Amino acid sequence: MGWPYIGETLKLYTENPNSFFANRQKRYGDIFKTYILGCPCVMISSPEAARVVLVSKAHLFKPTYPPSKEKMIGPEALFFHQGSYHSMLKKLVQASFLPSAIRGLVPEVEQIVLKFLPTWENTTINTLQEMKRYAFDVAMISAFGNKQDLEMKGIKHLYQCLEKGYNSMPLDLPGTPFHKAMKARKQLNETLRKLIQERRKLEKPEGGLLGVLLGAKNQKIDQLSDSQIADNIIGVIFAAHDTTASVLTWVLKYLHDNQDLLAAVTREQEGIQRKIMEGNRRLTWDDTRHMPLTTRVIQETLRRASILSFTFREAVQDVEFQGYYIPKGWKVLPLFRSIHHCADFFPQPEKFDPSRFEVPPRPNTFMPFGNGVHSCPGSELAKLEMLVLLHHLTTSYRWQVVGDEDGIQYGPFPVPKRGLPVKVTPRKKI
């Protein structure tokens, strides 16, 4: 269980997570205990055990986060609940991210891409930072509808202050990142409440998730309160942009390192581009459904990079689990990364090989968006924004990694060193 109070937290956050998990698995098996972030934890790394915790016995393991993160996002957010309030909210959030709801977003997402790409031309960009800007703009449209006014700029600025303190030590003292973030969180709440009250007065709530939450009517809850709506908007934007930006950074790294694959993806995208030009139209939802190789590249990136190494659950009562006893209150962490890097399910796991997804993976072995009732409702939107960006990037540009550092930084998601600086140049078309 490591050192008193600190446990193995420092090891987990400074070592490569692959070796942290693999060393303990080798020594103790697929289920082992440790102590991280001030909590006793049970880590599980078999698909069958992950299914028990996330799906078949999900009622025994509630979703949980460190209290500082709950404060920052807001206690009414979807992630922190289970039971009837969670299932009602999940239905509402899912309704805004179903393919039928997001297919209409393609032109708006494409406009964001076409606005960003020219600013990268002939310059060195920090891929992670640029992808964060892109994913954030998409998240704003999905949350508020296509309403980009001064109010949105203010929300964006407060959000950036909040994000800077999200993974800092939770010391609420003047001058600390956490204190500044909590101050921004308060202002963000006030701004959102004003916006919610204005939208409530409208005959028909405008688009985005905000419109869906404002239009919600339920037998038990006439309407969601302002704070319930605000916490869920903040939570969804958090979930929507950081992880997507990290995945896109890795996609660019893997395509850069596998030039044959980049050439094949480009050919696929050029075929779609020709059809678009022949039809004198713009990119559509249906076009994004006909990108099999590009989709497999995204799937293999999600597996290989495993942005979410694990998820947190908490035993709601004493649980007897596969011959072990888990006391109430202990955290239980299904290790997605270990499952994604297991050679039994993915031969040569360290090799970047999209062709492995030509055959569907075994159930419960590929869980980049989690599994069960708490799986990510925005997974389709995340895939859509990646496909739209890759369509325009591969057909019009090339990128060269600057510097020869090949390491990984963890903070908290694994990303290439220094956020992957690349020089972007317009592509010479033959």
C-alpha positions as CSV (number, residue, x, y, z in Angstrom):
1,M,0.0,0.0,0.0
2,G,3.1,2.3,-0.2
3,W,3.9,5.2,2.2
4,P,1.4,6.4,4.8
5,Y,-1.2,8.8,3.3
6,I,0.8,9.3,0.0
7,G,0.6,5.6,-0.7
8,E,1.7,5.0,-4.3
9,T,0.3,8.2,-5.8
10,L,3.7,9.7,-6.8
11,K,4.8,6.4,-8.4
12,L,1.5,6.3,-10.4
13,Y,1.9,9.8,-11.7
14,T,5.6,9.8,-12.5
15,E,6.1,6.3,-13.9
16,N,4.8,5.1,-17.3
17,P,1.4,3.7,-16.2
18,N,1.9,0.6,-18.4
19,S,4.9,-0.4,-16.2
20,F,3.1,0.7,-12.9
21,F,0.2,-1.6,-13.6
22,A,2.2,-4.5,-15.3
23,N,4.7,-4.8,-12.4
24,R,1.9,-5.2,-9.8
25,Q,-0.1,-7.5,-12.1
26,K,2.9,-9.8,-12.5
27,R,3.4,-9.8,-8.7
28,Y,-0.2,-10.0,-7.4
29,G,-2.4,-11.1,-10.3
30,D,-5.3,-9.4,-12.1
31,I,-6.8,-8.0,-8.9
32,F,-4.5,-6.1,-6.5
33,K,-4.8,-3.3,-3.9
34,T,-2.9,-0.1,-3.6
35,Y,-3.3,3.4,-2.0
36,I,-3.6,6.4,-4.3
37,L,-4.9,10.0,-4.0
38,G,-5.6,9.5,-0.3
39,C,-7.8,6.4,-0.8
40,P,-7.4,2.6,-0.5
41,C,-8.0,1.2,-4.0
42,V,-8.6,-2.2,-5.6
43,M,-7.3,-2.3,-9.2
44,I,-8.8,-4.9,-11.6
45,S,-7.4,-5.7,-15.0
46,S,-9.5,-8.5,-16.5
47,P,-12.4,-7.8,-19.0
48,E,-14.7,-10.1,-17.0
49,A,-14.0,-8.2,-13.7
50,A,-14.4,-4.8,-15.4
51,R,-17.8,-6.0,-16.8
52,V,-18.9,-6.9,-13.2
53,V,-18.0,-3.5,-11.8
54,L,-19.3,-1.4,-14.7
55,V,-22.2,-3.4,-16.0
56,S,-23.7,-6.5,-14.3
57,K,-23.1,-5.3,-10.7
58,A,-22.9,-1.6,-11.4
59,H,-25.4,-0.8,-8.6
60,L,-22.8,-2.0,-6.0
61,F,-20.1,0.4,-7.3
62,K,-21.0,4.1,-7.5
63,P,-19.1,6.6,-9.7
64,T,-16.8,8.7,-7.5
65,Y,-14.3,11.5,-8.0
66,P,-11.9,13.3,-5.6
67,P,-13.9,15.9,-3.6
68,S,-11.8,18.8,-5.1
69,K,-12.9,17.8,-8.7
70,E,-16.5,17.4,-7.6
71,K,-16.4,21.0,-6.2
72,M,-14.9,22.3,-9.4
73,I,-17.4,20.7,-11.8
74,G,-20.4,21.0,-9.5
75,P,-22.1,18.4,-7.3
76,E,-25.2,18.1,-9.5
77,A,-23.3,16.9,-12.5
78,L,-24.2,13.6,-14.1
79,F,-20.9,11.9,-13.3
80,F,-21.4,12.0,-9.5
81,H,-24.8,10.3,-9.3
82,Q,-26.5,7.0,-9.8
83,G,-30.2,6.0,-9.5
84,S,-33.2,7.8,-10.9
85,Y,-31.6,11.3,-11.1
86,H,-28.7,9.9,-13.1
87,S,-30.8,7.9,-15.5
88,M,-33.1,10.9,-16.2
89,L,-30.1,13.1,-16.8
90,K,-28.3,10.5,-18.9
91,K,-31.3,10.2,-21.2
92,L,-31.4,14.0,-21.7
93,V,-27.6,14.3,-22.3
94,Q,-27.7,11.3,-24.7
95,A,-30.6,12.8,-26.6
96,S,-28.3,15.8,-27.5
97,F,-25.4,13.5,-28.6
98,L,-27.3,10.8,-30.6
99,P,-26.3,10.5,-34.3
100,S,-29.7,11.9,-35.2
101,A,-29.0,15.0,-33.1
102,I,-25.4,15.6,-34.1
103,R,-25.6,14.9,-37.8
104,G,-26.8,18.4,-38.3
105,L,-23.6,19.7,-36.6
106,V,-21.3,18.6,-39.5
107,P,-21.4,22.0,-41.3
108,E,-20.6,23.9,-38.1
109,V,-17.8,21.5,-37.1
110,E,-16.4,21.8,-40.6
111,Q,-16.5,25.7,-40.4
112,I,-14.5,25.5,-37.2
113,V,-11.9,23.3,-38.9
114,L,-11.7,25.6,-41.9
115,K,-11.2,28.6,-39.6
116,F,-8.4,26.9,-37.7
117,L,-6.3,25.2,-40.4
118,P,-5.1,28.3,-42.3
119,T,-3.8,29.7,-39.0
120,W,-1.4,26.7,-38.7
121,E,0.1,27.1,-42.2
122,N,3.9,27.5,-42.4
123,T,4.2,27.8,-38.6
124,T,5.2,25.6,-35.7
125,I,2.2,24.8,-33.5
126,N,1.8,23.1,-30.1
127,T,-0.5,20.3,-31.3
128,L,-2.1,19.7,-27.9
129,Q,-2.9,23.4,-27.3
130,E,-4.4,23.8,-30.8
131,M,-6.4,20.6,-30.5
132,K,-7.7,21.9,-27.1
133,R,-8.8,25.1,-28.8
134,Y,-10.5,23.2,-31.6
135,A,-12.3,20.7,-29.3
136,F,-13.4,23.5,-27.0
137,D,-15.1,25.4,-29.8
138,V,-16.9,22.2,-30.8
139,A,-17.9,21.6,-27.2
140,M,-19.3,25.1,-26.9
141,I,-21.5,24.6,-30.0
142,S,-22.8,21.2,-28.7
143,A,-23.5,22.8,-25.3
144,F,-25.0,26.2,-26.3
145,G,-26.0,25.8,-30.0
146,N,-24.5,28.1,-32.6
147,K,-24.4,31.2,-30.6
148,Q,-20.9,32.7,-30.7
149,D,-21.3,36.2,-29.1
150,L,-19.4,38.1,-26.4
151,E,-21.1,36.1,-23.7
152,M,-19.6,33.0,-25.1
153,K,-16.1,34.6,-25.1
154,G,-16.5,35.4,-21.4
155,I,-17.6,31.8,-20.7
156,K,-14.5,30.5,-22.6
157,H,-12.1,32.7,-20.7
158,L,-13.5,31.6,-17.3
159,Y,-13.4,28.0,-18.4
160,Q,-9.7,28.3,-19.2
161,C,-9.0,29.7,-15.7
162,L,-11.0,26.8,-14.2
163,E,-9.1,24.2,-16.3
164,K,-5.7,25.5,-15.2
165,G,-6.5,24.6,-11.6
166,Y,-8.4,21.4,-12.3
167,N,-5.4,19.0,-11.8
168,S,-3.6,21.2,-9.2
169,M,-3.2,20.4,-5.5
170,P,-6.5,21.3,-3.8
171,L,-5.0,24.1,-1.6
172,D,-7.7,26.9,-1.4
173,L,-5.2,29.6,-0.5
174,P,-4.9,33.0,-2.2
175,G,-2.6,32.8,-5.2
176,T,-2.8,29.1,-5.7
177,P,-4.1,27.7,-9.0
178,F,-6.9,25.9,-7.1
179,H,-8.0,29.1,-5.5
180,K,-8.0,31.0,-8.8
181,A,-10.0,28.1,-10.4
182,M,-12.6,28.1,-7.7
183,K,-13.0,31.9,-8.1
184,A,-13.5,31.4,-11.8
185,R,-16.0,28.6,-11.1
186,K,-18.1,31.0,-9.0
187,Q,-18.1,33.6,-11.8
188,L,-18.9,30.9,-14.4
189,N,-21.9,29.8,-12.3
190,E,-23.2,33.4,-12.2
191,T,-22.7,33.9,-16.0
192,L,-24.5,30.6,-16.7
193,R,-27.4,31.3,-14.4
194,K,-28.0,34.7,-16.2
195,L,-27.9,32.9,-19.5
196,I,-30.2,30.1,-18.3
197,Q,-32.7,32.7,-17.0
198,E,-32.7,34.6,-20.3
199,R,-33.2,31.3,-22.3
200,R,-36.1,30.3,-19.9
201,K,-38.0,33.4,-21.1
202,L,-37.9,32.3,-24.7
203,E,-40.9,30.6,-26.2
204,K,-38.7,27.7,-27.5
205,P,-35.3,27.1,-25.9
206,E,-32.5,27.5,-28.4
207,G,-30.2,24.6,-29.5
208,G,-27.5,22.6,-27.9
209,L,-27.5,20.6,-24.7
210,L,-28.7,23.8,-22.8
211,G,-31.9,23.8,-25.0
212,V,-32.5,20.1,-24.2
213,L,-32.0,20.5,-20.5
214,L,-34.3,23.6,-20.4
215,G,-37.0,21.8,-22.4
216,A,-36.9,18.8,-20.0
217,K,-40.1,17.8,-18.3
218,N,-40.3,14.8,-16.0
219,Q,-43.1,13.4,-13.8
220,K,-41.0,13.7,-10.7
221,I,-39.1,16.9,-11.6
222,D,-41.1,19.6,-13.4
223,Q,-38.0,21.3,-14.5
224,L,-34.3,21.1,-13.7
225,S,-33.0,23.9,-11.4
226,D,-30.5,26.5,-12.6
227,S,-27.7,24.9,-10.6
228,Q,-28.5,21.4,-12.0
229,I,-28.4,22.7,-15.5
230,A,-25.2,24.8,-14.9
231,D,-23.3,21.9,-13.3
232,N,-24.2,19.6,-16.2
233,I,-23.2,22.1,-18.8
234,I,-19.8,22.6,-17.1
235,G,-19.3,18.9,-16.7
236,V,-20.1,18.1,-20.3
237,I,-17.7,20.7,-21.6
238,F,-15.0,19.4,-19.3
239,A,-15.6,15.8,-20.5
240,A,-15.8,16.9,-24.2
241,H,-12.6,18.7,-24.9
242,D,-9.6,17.6,-22.9
243,T,-9.7,13.9,-23.8
244,T,-10.6,14.5,-27.5
245,A,-7.7,17.0,-27.8
246,S,-5.3,14.4,-26.3
247,V,-6.5,11.7,-28.7
248,L,-6.1,14.0,-31.7
249,T,-2.6,14.8,-30.7
250,W,-1.7,11.1,-30.7
251,V,-3.4,10.6,-34.0
252,L,-1.1,13.2,-35.6
253,K,1.9,11.6,-33.9
254,Y,1.1,8.1,-35.1
255,L,0.3,9.2,-38.7
256,H,3.6,11.2,-38.8
257,D,5.5,8.1,-37.6
258,N,3.7,5.7,-40.1
259,Q,4.0,7.5,-43.4
260,D,2.6,4.5,-45.4
261,L,-0.5,4.7,-43.2
262,L,-0.8,8.5,-43.7
263,A,-0.6,7.9,-47.5
264,A,-3.4,5.3,-47.3
265,V,-5.6,7.6,-45.1
266,T,-5.0,10.5,-47.5
267,R,-6.1,8.3,-50.5
268,E,-9.3,7.4,-48.6
269,Q,-10.0,11.1,-47.9
270,E,-9.2,12.2,-51.4
271,G,-11.8,9.7,-52.7
272,I,-14.4,11.4,-50.5
273,Q,-13.1,14.8,-51.6
274,R,-13.7,13.9,-55.3
275,K,-17.3,12.9,-54.6
276,I,-17.9,16.1,-52.7
277,M,-16.5,18.2,-55.6
278,E,-18.4,16.2,-58.2
279,G,-21.6,16.8,-56.3
280,N,-20.7,20.5,-55.7
281,R,-21.6,20.1,-52.1
282,R,-20.0,20.1,-48.6
283,L,-18.9,17.3,-46.3
284,T,-21.9,15.4,-44.8
285,W,-22.6,13.0,-42.0
286,D,-22.9,10.2,-44.5
287,D,-19.4,10.9,-45.8
288,T,-18.0,10.4,-42.3
289,R,-19.7,7.0,-42.2
290,H,-17.6,6.0,-45.3
291,M,-14.1,6.4,-43.8
292,P,-13.3,2.8,-42.6
293,L,-9.5,3.2,-42.5
294,T,-9.5,6.6,-40.9
295,T,-12.0,5.2,-38.3
296,R,-9.7,2.2,-37.6
297,V,-6.8,4.7,-37.1
298,I,-8.9,6.5,-34.5
299,Q,-9.8,3.2,-32.8
300,E,-6.2,2.0,-32.7
301,T,-5.1,5.4,-31.3
302,L,-7.8,5.1,-28.6
303,R,-6.4,1.6,-27.7
304,R,-2.7,2.4,-28.0
305,A,-2.7,5.8,-26.2
306,S,-5.5,4.8,-23.7
307,I,-6.1,8.4,-22.7
308,L,-8.3,7.2,-19.8
309,S,-6.0,4.7,-18.0
310,F,-8.8,3.8,-15.5
311,T,-12.1,5.0,-14.1
312,F,-13.0,5.4,-10.4
313,R,-15.8,3.5,-8.7
314,E,-16.6,3.1,-5.0
315,A,-18.1,0.1,-3.2
316,V,-21.4,1.2,-1.7
317,Q,-21.4,-1.8,0.7
318,D,-19.1,-4.6,1.6
319,V,-18.7,-6.6,-1.5
320,E,-17.5,-10.2,-2.0
321,F,-15.7,-10.1,-5.4
322,Q,-14.1,-13.1,-7.1
323,G,-12.9,-14.6,-3.9
324,Y,-11.8,-11.2,-2.4
325,Y,-13.5,-9.0,0.2
326,I,-13.8,-5.2,-0.7
327,P,-14.8,-3.1,2.2
328,K,-17.5,-0.4,1.8
329,G,-16.0,3.0,0.8
330,W,-12.9,1.5,-1.0
331,K,-12.3,2.7,-4.5
332,V,-12.4,0.1,-7.3
333,L,-10.5,1.0,-10.5
334,P,-11.1,-1.0,-13.8
335,L,-7.8,-0.6,-15.6
336,F,-8.7,0.1,-19.3
337,R,-5.1,0.6,-20.2
338,S,-4.0,-2.8,-19.0
339,I,-6.8,-4.5,-20.8
340,H,-6.0,-2.5,-24.0
341,H,-2.3,-3.5,-23.8
342,C,-2.9,-7.2,-23.0
343,A,-1.3,-9.4,-25.7
344,D,-4.0,-12.1,-25.2
345,F,-6.5,-9.6,-26.7
346,F,-4.3,-7.4,-28.9
347,P,-1.2,-9.3,-30.1
348,Q,2.0,-7.2,-30.2
349,P,0.2,-4.5,-28.1
350,E,3.0,-1.9,-28.5
351,K,2.7,-2.0,-32.3
352,F,0.4,0.7,-33.9
353,D,-1.7,-1.5,-36.2
354,P,-5.2,-0.3,-37.2
355,S,-5.8,-3.5,-39.2
356,R,-6.5,-5.3,-35.9
357,F,-9.9,-3.5,-35.9
358,E,-11.0,-5.1,-39.2
359,V,-12.4,-7.8,-36.9
360,P,-14.5,-6.5,-33.9
361,P,-12.6,-6.9,-30.6
362,R,-13.7,-9.4,-28.0
363,P,-16.5,-8.0,-25.7
364,N,-15.2,-5.9,-22.8
365,T,-11.6,-5.7,-24.2
366,F,-11.9,-2.3,-25.9
367,M,-13.5,0.4,-23.6
368,P,-12.1,3.8,-24.6
369,F,-15.3,5.5,-23.6
370,G,-16.0,3.3,-20.5
371,N,-18.8,0.8,-20.4
372,G,-22.3,0.4,-18.9
373,V,-24.6,3.1,-17.6
374,H,-21.8,5.5,-17.0
375,S,-20.1,5.2,-20.4
376,C,-19.4,8.5,-22.2
377,P,-22.5,9.8,-23.9
378,G,-20.5,12.1,-26.2
379,S,-18.4,9.4,-27.9
380,E,-20.1,9.9,-31.3
381,L,-19.5,13.6,-31.3
382,A,-15.8,13.0,-30.4
383,K,-15.4,10.6,-33.4
384,L,-17.2,13.1,-35.7
385,E,-14.9,16.0,-34.8
386,M,-11.8,13.8,-35.3
387,L,-13.0,12.6,-38.7
388,V,-13.9,16.1,-40.0
389,L,-10.5,17.5,-38.9
390,L,-8.6,14.5,-40.4
391,H,-10.5,14.9,-43.7
392,H,-9.3,18.4,-44.2
393,L,-5.9,18.1,-42.6
394,T,-4.7,15.0,-44.6
395,T,-6.0,16.3,-48.0
396,S,-4.5,19.8,-47.7
397,Y,-1.5,19.7,-45.3
398,R,1.5,17.8,-44.1
399,W,3.2,18.1,-40.7
400,Q,6.7,17.5,-39.4
401,V,7.5,16.9,-35.7
402,V,9.9,19.6,-34.5
403,G,12.8,18.3,-32.2
404,D,13.6,14.6,-31.6
405,E,12.2,14.1,-28.2
406,D,10.1,11.0,-28.2
407,G,8.9,10.8,-24.7
408,I,5.5,11.0,-23.0
409,Q,4.3,13.5,-20.4
410,Y,1.5,12.7,-18.0
411,G,-0.6,15.6,-16.8
412,P,-3.1,13.9,-16.2
413,F,-3.6,12.4,-19.6
414,P,-0.6,10.8,-21.5
415,V,0.5,13.1,-24.4
416,P,3.6,13.3,-26.4
417,K,6.4,15.4,-24.9
418,R,6.0,19.2,-25.0
419,G,2.5,18.8,-26.5
420,L,3.9,17.6,-29.9
421,P,5.3,20.7,-31.6
422,V,4.8,20.3,-35.4
423,K,5.5,22.5,-38.4
424,V,2.4,22.5,-40.7
425,T,2.8,23.1,-44.4
426,P,0.3,23.2,-47.3
427,R,0.5,19.9,-49.3
428,K,1.8,19.9,-52.8
429,K,-0.9,18.2,-54.8
430,I,0.1,16.2,-57.8
